[in-house]
Amino acid sequence: MKHMRPLLVTAMLLCLASTASAAECFADYKAKRDNPLRLHYGVVQVAGPCNAADARAEIAARLERNGWTLLNVVSLFDRSGLEERQRSAGQYYLRF
């Protein structure tokens, strides 16, 4: 049984690591700033729960601190959706 402990610990750590990475949540959004009117499309990592209402509140608060107003959250996605959105987001890719 003593020989099994390191294997069990390793297996548990691998499970925890895969759970953490699976829990990553990202969102793409549209925002504006007035006077003069400026618009941008961006991508952010969502730290809180990965649902539309919580993500919207979190993103809106981050943007507001930086003088932007959230217009809408386009979608929520995992890490696999990042690459396809990087070019479109430009300087606002994972900025906030």
Secondary structure, 3 states (H helix, E strand, C coil): CCCCHHHHHHHHHHHHHHHHHHCCEEEEEEEEECCCCEEEEEEEEECCCCCHHHHHHHHHHHHHHCCCEEEEEEEEECHHHHHHHHHHHHHHECCC
